Amino acid sequence: MSTKSAFSLLRSVAANTPIHSITKFTTLDYPNHLACILWFAKCNMACPYCYNPRIVRENGTISTDEALRFLQSRQGRLDGVVLSGGECTLYLDLKAFCEAIKALGYKIKIDTNGTNPDILEKLLTCKAIDYVALDYKSPWNGYQTLTHYAHPKRVEQSLELLLKSELPFEVRTTWHSDFLSINDVNTIIEDLHVKGYKGTYYVQHYLHVNETLGETKEEQNKVDLSQLSKLLPIDLRNF
């Protein structure tokens, strides 16, 4: 598909500005790819330890058309695009946007909280994405308390869609030990094991910064990592 055709896919949605900002280059956020990150504004969760409070609270400033022009300027230098946020699946025209990005020759990774399984299913069905990082925030019975989101079954549905697909994906949890205990993390591991997850489970340690969505304090509880379940391979990030 030509660049002109790629832009035409966005004619109906280019007037809005769903993207808060762009990280022009990363080697860390898309495994084995030189990529950029498009940060989508707004989120339907309110995790207290969220590092991106401005992205969650503020409106977008960049249209999909502008983002596509940026990607056109990076052809040959980047090979991947990360759609993150906030929550990128809140953008209802995400499928058309992904198709336009793919038409420019990029691989696409999405970071998602899993709350929009209908959008995810469309992306999987049309093969519009190449990799997914799915956040599994807490055991299901603690989701609303931690994230202020009342429908964890939708996240579970997204996980099940990914398990049934052939798409490479990872499951990850941000761990602040004052919010999640070792038993909580082991409950997540056990659930993933029972559901048939075969990949690496990524546990991301909360690193304290002053500006978080919930003005989160430094951890007070200490954890013994040797108590983590051995049911899955685990990659400990930032420990």
C-alpha positions as CSV (number, residue, x, y, z in Angstrom):
1,M,0.0,0.0,0.0
2,S,1.3,3.5,-0.9
3,T,1.9,6.2,1.7
4,K,-1.0,8.2,0.1
5,S,-3.3,5.2,0.7
6,A,-2.1,4.9,4.3
7,F,-2.9,8.5,5.0
8,S,-6.4,8.0,3.4
9,L,-7.2,5.4,6.0
10,L,-7.2,8.2,8.6
11,R,-9.2,10.9,6.8
12,S,-12.2,10.4,9.1
13,V,-10.2,10.6,12.3
14,A,-7.3,12.9,11.6
15,A,-9.0,16.0,13.0
16,N,-8.8,14.8,16.6
17,T,-5.7,14.7,18.8
18,P,-5.7,11.4,20.8
19,I,-1.9,11.3,21.3
20,H,-0.3,13.2,24.2
21,S,3.3,13.0,23.2
22,I,5.9,11.0,21.3
23,T,9.2,9.4,22.4
24,K,11.2,9.5,19.3
25,F,13.5,6.6,20.0
26,T,13.7,3.6,22.3
27,T,15.7,0.3,22.4
28,L,14.0,-0.9,25.6
29,D,10.2,-0.8,25.0
30,Y,9.9,-3.2,22.0
31,P,12.0,-6.3,22.3
32,N,14.6,-6.6,19.4
33,H,13.3,-3.5,17.7
34,L,14.4,0.1,17.2
35,A,11.1,1.9,18.0
36,C,9.3,5.0,19.0
37,I,6.5,5.4,21.5
38,L,3.2,7.1,20.8
39,W,1.7,8.0,24.2
40,F,-2.1,8.0,24.1
41,A,-3.9,10.4,26.4
42,K,-6.3,9.3,29.1
43,C,-6.8,6.1,31.0
44,N,-9.8,4.3,32.5
45,M,-7.8,3.1,35.5
46,A,-6.3,5.2,38.3
47,C,-3.4,3.1,39.6
48,P,-1.8,5.1,42.4
49,Y,1.8,4.2,41.4
50,C,1.3,5.3,37.7
51,Y,4.4,7.1,36.4
52,N,2.4,9.0,33.8
53,P,-0.1,11.2,35.7
54,R,0.1,14.0,33.1
55,I,-0.7,11.6,30.2
56,V,-3.6,10.2,32.2
57,R,-5.0,13.6,33.2
58,E,-4.2,15.8,30.2
59,N,-5.8,15.9,26.8
60,G,-3.9,14.8,23.7
61,T,-2.1,17.4,21.6
62,I,-1.1,15.3,18.5
63,S,-3.4,14.1,15.8
64,T,-3.1,10.7,14.2
65,D,-2.2,12.5,10.9
66,E,0.7,14.3,12.6
67,A,1.9,11.0,14.1
68,L,1.8,9.3,10.8
69,R,3.8,12.0,9.2
70,F,6.4,11.6,11.9
71,L,6.5,7.9,11.3
72,Q,6.9,8.6,7.6
73,S,10.0,10.7,8.4
74,R,11.5,7.9,10.4
75,Q,11.2,5.2,7.7
76,G,14.4,3.3,7.4
77,R,15.6,4.4,10.8
78,L,13.0,2.8,13.0
79,D,11.3,-0.6,12.5
80,G,8.8,-0.6,15.4
81,V,6.1,1.5,16.9
82,V,4.9,1.2,20.5
83,L,1.3,2.4,21.2
84,S,1.2,3.1,24.9
85,G,-0.4,5.6,27.3
86,G,-2.6,6.2,29.2
87,E,-4.6,3.5,27.4
88,C,-4.3,3.2,23.6
89,T,-7.4,1.0,23.2
90,L,-9.7,3.8,24.4
91,Y,-9.1,5.3,20.9
92,L,-12.0,3.9,19.0
93,D,-10.3,4.2,15.6
94,L,-7.2,2.3,16.7
95,K,-7.7,-0.4,14.1
96,A,-7.5,2.1,11.2
97,F,-4.5,3.9,12.8
98,C,-2.7,0.5,13.1
99,E,-3.5,-0.3,9.5
100,A,-2.0,3.0,8.4
101,I,1.2,2.4,10.5
102,K,1.5,-1.1,9.0
103,A,1.2,0.3,5.5
104,L,4.4,2.3,6.2
105,G,6.2,-0.9,7.0
106,Y,6.4,-0.8,10.8
107,K,5.8,-3.6,13.4
108,I,3.4,-2.6,16.1
109,K,3.5,-3.3,19.8
110,I,0.6,-2.2,22.1
111,D,0.8,-1.7,25.8
112,T,-2.7,-2.3,27.3
113,N,-4.5,-2.7,30.6
114,G,-6.8,-5.2,28.8
115,T,-10.1,-3.4,29.5
116,N,-11.2,-3.3,25.9
117,P,-11.3,-6.9,24.6
118,D,-13.6,-5.9,21.7
119,I,-10.9,-3.6,20.3
120,L,-8.2,-6.1,21.0
121,E,-10.1,-8.9,19.2
122,K,-10.5,-6.7,16.1
123,L,-6.8,-6.0,16.1
124,L,-6.0,-9.7,16.4
125,T,-8.5,-10.7,13.8
126,C,-7.1,-8.3,11.1
127,K,-3.5,-8.9,12.1
128,A,-3.0,-5.2,12.7
129,I,-0.5,-5.7,15.6
130,D,2.6,-7.8,16.2
131,Y,3.1,-7.9,19.9
132,V,1.1,-7.1,23.1
133,A,2.2,-6.3,26.6
134,L,-0.8,-7.0,28.9
135,D,-0.9,-5.5,32.4
136,Y,-2.2,-7.9,35.1
137,K,-2.5,-5.5,37.9
138,S,-3.5,-7.6,40.9
139,P,-5.5,-10.7,41.8
140,W,-9.0,-10.3,40.3
141,N,-10.7,-9.8,43.6
142,G,-8.4,-6.8,44.3
143,Y,-8.6,-5.0,41.0
144,Q,-11.2,-2.4,41.9
145,T,-9.4,-1.4,45.1
146,L,-6.0,-1.0,43.4
147,T,-7.0,0.4,40.0
148,H,-10.5,2.0,40.7
149,Y,-11.7,-0.1,37.7
150,A,-14.8,-2.2,38.4
151,H,-14.8,-4.7,35.6
152,P,-11.7,-7.0,35.8
153,K,-13.6,-9.7,33.9
154,R,-12.9,-7.7,30.8
155,V,-9.2,-7.8,31.5
156,E,-9.5,-11.6,32.0
157,Q,-11.3,-11.8,28.7
158,S,-8.4,-10.0,27.0
159,L,-6.0,-12.4,28.5
160,E,-8.0,-15.4,27.2
161,L,-8.1,-13.8,23.7
162,L,-4.3,-13.6,23.7
163,L,-3.9,-17.1,25.0
164,K,-6.1,-18.4,22.1
165,S,-4.2,-16.3,19.5
166,E,-0.9,-17.0,17.9
167,L,0.4,-13.5,18.6
168,P,3.5,-13.1,20.7
169,F,2.6,-11.4,24.0
170,E,3.8,-10.9,27.5
171,V,2.1,-10.5,30.8
172,R,3.5,-8.1,33.3
173,T,2.8,-6.7,36.8
174,T,4.1,-3.6,38.4
175,W,4.9,-4.5,42.0
176,H,4.7,-2.0,44.8
177,S,4.9,-4.1,47.9
178,D,2.7,-1.8,50.0
179,F,-0.1,-2.6,47.5
180,L,0.6,-6.2,46.5
181,S,1.9,-8.9,48.8
182,I,4.0,-11.9,47.8
183,N,0.8,-13.9,48.1
184,D,-0.9,-11.6,45.7
185,V,1.8,-12.0,43.1
186,N,1.8,-15.8,43.6
187,T,-1.9,-15.8,43.1
188,I,-1.4,-14.1,39.7
189,I,1.3,-16.6,38.8
190,E,-1.0,-19.5,39.7
191,D,-3.9,-18.1,37.6
192,L,-1.6,-17.7,34.6
193,H,-0.3,-21.2,35.0
194,V,-3.8,-22.7,35.2
195,K,-4.9,-20.7,32.2
196,G,-2.0,-22.1,30.2
197,Y,0.2,-19.1,29.8
198,K,3.6,-20.4,28.6
199,G,5.6,-17.2,28.3
200,T,7.8,-15.3,30.7
201,Y,6.0,-13.4,33.5
202,Y,7.5,-9.9,33.9
203,V,7.5,-8.4,37.4
204,Q,8.4,-4.8,37.3
205,H,9.5,-3.3,40.6
206,Y,8.1,0.1,41.5
207,L,10.9,2.7,41.5
208,H,10.0,5.7,43.5
209,V,9.5,9.0,41.8
210,N,7.9,12.1,43.3
211,E,5.2,12.5,40.6
212,T,2.8,9.6,40.5
213,L,-1.0,9.5,39.9
214,G,-1.7,8.8,43.6
215,E,1.2,10.6,45.2
216,T,2.6,7.2,46.1
217,K,5.1,6.9,48.9
218,E,8.3,4.8,48.9
219,E,7.7,1.1,49.8
220,Q,7.7,0.2,53.5
221,N,7.2,-3.5,53.1
222,K,10.1,-5.7,52.2
223,V,9.6,-8.9,50.2
224,D,11.5,-12.2,50.0
225,L,11.9,-12.9,46.3
226,S,12.8,-16.5,47.1
227,Q,9.1,-17.0,48.1
228,L,8.0,-16.4,44.5
229,S,6.2,-19.3,42.9
230,K,8.3,-21.4,40.4
231,L,5.3,-22.2,38.2
232,L,6.4,-19.8,35.5
233,P,9.6,-18.3,34.3
234,I,9.9,-14.9,35.8
235,D,11.9,-11.9,34.7
236,L,12.4,-9.4,37.5
237,R,12.8,-5.9,36.2
238,N,14.3,-3.1,38.3
239,F,15.0,-5.2,41.4
